[in-house]
Amino acid sequence: VSDPHGDPIPSADGALRGHPERAIPMDSVSAGSRIRIVRVTDQGGDFLRFLRDSGLTLQKECRVVFNSREAGVVTAEIDGRQVTLGHPAARQLMVELLYTPRGSR
């Protein structure tokens, strides 16, 4: 169980539900990986509107098609269209890996 930004809500006894330790920043994901967005760490209104308008919403599954440390950008394919984020923005999206190509991270 989580709040609208993906932050875990503890149970009555204080235990966290789910597996927040599995989430990693989107900027660290290899190209070809399938991911699910599980948390947004930057909760500013403008950033959240950008994510919503781009289709990068909580629990959304997408595929990373490009990630360049040199260029500092990540491109994800969501519902048949591509969205490119700078690494600082991608670092604010915590994701779970659903599939990673062989030989990748």
Secondary structure, DSSP 8 states (H G I E B T S, - for coil): -B-TTS-B---TTS---S-GGG-EEGGG--TT-EEEEEEES---HHHHHHHHHHT--TT-EEEEEEEETTTTEEEEEETTEEEEEEHHHHTTEEEEEEE--TT--
